[in-house]
Amino acid sequence: MSESIHIKQNIVVRARPDVLYRLALEPRRRVKWDPNLVKADYQGGDGRLANNALVRFKFARRLLGLSFTAKYGQLQAPQRGGWESVRHVGPLEKLTQAWSFKPMPGGTDVTLTLNARVRYGWVRRPVERMLHNLVMSTLLELQRQVDAQGAQLMEDMGRELQEKQKAEQKAAKEAAKAARRKK
């Protein structure tokens, strides 16, 4: 007897919807920042993000290392997009993922929805927990990826300011030594 799992979470990210759309839905970009995916490549075709494009995904070991093929659908850049598995994914009959990006002042409201149908009732609870962790970690990593660029800029600016302060302190010490020598 199959049972359904529905997980929907949202987060506000300080970035434009078009940037987040590409990060979340483009397989080659997604595999670079999402720790839940080990591999993501287009399967055949011209290798572009488009409706009905097939993509081969492989989850990380902690997600049982499952490999599956998904078909993209409902792509409306930069508002929404998603995919659904072509065949079963391990203990799941069906797995779908949908992204929604709503612009708002100061960023974008990102909603990630994951729907799954479990093939066996007895495995529902651990699989649901695993999928919930997948959704939350994916959203947090997306935010971290976007913030990493800003954080790097802040870190560089802080380092430059620190070096400038050290140079000023060194110049002040030299001036003080020179003043003592004149006395």
C-alpha positions in Angstrom: 0.0 0.0 0.0 1.6 3.3 -1.1 1.5 6.4 1.1 2.1 10.0 0.2 4.6 12.4 1.7 4.2 16.2 1.2 6.9 18.6 2.5 6.8 22.3 1.8 9.3 24.8 3.3 10.2 28.4 2.4 13.0 30.8 3.2 13.8 34.4 2.3 17.1 34.7 0.4 18.9 38.0 -0.3 19.2 37.5 -4.1 17.2 38.1 -7.3 14.8 35.4 -8.5 16.6 34.8 -11.8 19.9 34.1 -9.9 18.2 31.7 -7.5 16.3 30.0 -10.4 19.5 29.2 -12.2 21.2 28.0 -9.0 18.4 25.8 -7.9 17.3 24.3 -11.3 20.4 24.1 -13.5 21.8 20.6 -12.7 25.5 21.5 -13.2 25.3 24.5 -10.9 23.2 22.7 -8.3 25.6 19.9 -7.8 28.4 22.4 -7.0 26.6 23.8 -3.9 24.0 21.2 -2.8 25.6 18.6 -0.5 22.6 16.2 -1.1 23.6 15.7 -4.7 26.8 13.9 -5.8 26.0 14.0 -9.5 23.6 15.8 -11.8 23.9 15.7 -15.6 21.6 16.1 -18.6 20.8 12.8 -20.3 20.9 13.1 -24.1 19.5 16.1 -25.9 21.2 19.4 -26.1 21.9 19.8 -22.4 19.8 22.8 -21.7 17.3 23.6 -19.0 13.9 23.1 -20.8 10.6 21.4 -20.3 10.8 17.6 -20.8 14.6 17.7 -20.5 15.9 14.5 -18.8 18.4 14.7 -16.0 20.3 11.9 -14.2 20.6 12.6 -10.5 22.6 10.8 -7.8 22.0 11.5 -4.1 24.7 11.5 -1.5 25.4 8.4 0.6 23.5 9.6 3.6 20.5 9.6 1.3 21.1 6.0 0.4 23.1 7.0 -2.7 20.0 6.6 -4.9 20.4 7.3 -8.7 17.4 8.2 -10.8 16.3 10.0 -13.9 14.0 13.0 -13.7 12.0 15.0 -16.2 11.8 18.8 -15.9 8.4 20.4 -16.2 6.5 23.6 -15.4 9.5 25.7 -16.1 8.6 29.4 -16.0 11.8 31.4 -15.6 12.3 33.0 -13.1 9.1 32.3 -11.1 9.0 28.5 -10.8 10.1 25.2 -12.0 10.6 21.6 -11.0 11.0 18.0 -12.0 9.5 14.6 -11.4 11.1 11.1 -11.4 10.6 9.0 -14.5 10.6 5.7 -12.6 10.7 4.6 -9.0 13.5 5.9 -6.8 14.5 3.2 -4.3 11.6 2.8 -1.8 9.7 5.7 -3.6 7.2 5.1 -6.4 7.4 8.8 -7.4 9.4 11.8 -6.3 8.7 15.4 -7.4 10.4 18.6 -6.5 9.0 22.1 -7.2 10.6 25.5 -6.7 8.8 28.8 -6.5 10.6 32.2 -6.4 8.6 35.3 -5.4 10.4 38.6 -5.4 9.9 40.8 -2.3 11.7 43.8 -0.9 15.2 42.8 0.2 15.3 39.5 -1.6 13.2 36.5 -2.8 10.8 34.2 -1.0 11.9 30.7 -2.1 9.5 27.8 -1.6 10.7 24.2 -2.1 8.0 21.6 -2.3 8.8 17.9 -2.3 6.2 15.2 -2.9 6.8 11.5 -2.7 4.8 8.3 -2.8 6.3 5.5 -0.6 6.0 2.0 -2.1 5.9 0.3 1.4 4.0 1.7 4.4 6.6 0.4 6.9 9.4 2.6 5.5 7.3 5.8 5.4 8.5 7.4 8.7 12.3 7.1 8.1 12.0 8.1 4.5 9.9 11.1 5.5 12.5 12.2 8.0 15.3 11.8 5.4 13.3 13.9 2.8 12.6 16.6 5.4 16.3 16.9 6.2 17.0 17.0 2.5 14.6 19.9 1.9 15.9 21.9 4.9 19.6 21.4 4.1 19.0 22.3 0.5 17.3 25.6 1.4 20.0 26.5 3.9 22.8 25.6 1.5 21.1 27.8 -1.2 21.1 30.7 1.2 24.7 30.0 2.3 25.8 29.8 -1.4 24.2 33.2 -2.1 25.6 34.7 1.1 29.0 33.3 0.5 29.6 35.8 -2.3 28.6 38.7 0.0 30.5 37.2 2.9 33.7 36.9 0.8 33.4 40.5 -0.2 33.0 41.5 3.5 36.0 39.3 4.5 38.1 40.9 1.8 37.1 44.4 2.9 37.8 43.5 6.6 41.2 42.2 5.7 42.1 45.4 3.7 40.9 47.5 6.7 43.0 45.5 9.1 46.1 45.8 6.9 45.5 49.6 6.7 45.2 49.8 10.5 48.5 47.9 10.9 50.3 50.2 8.5 49.0 53.2 10.4 50.1 51.8 13.7 53.5 51.0 12.3 53.8 54.5 11.0 52.7 56.0 14.3 55.4 53.9 16.2 58.1 55.0 13.7 57.0 58.7 14.2 57.1 58.2 18.0 60.6 56.7 17.8 61.8 59.6 15.6 60.3 62.1 18.0 62.2 60.4 21.0 65.5 60.5 19.1 65.2 64.3 18.5 64.9 65.0 22.2 
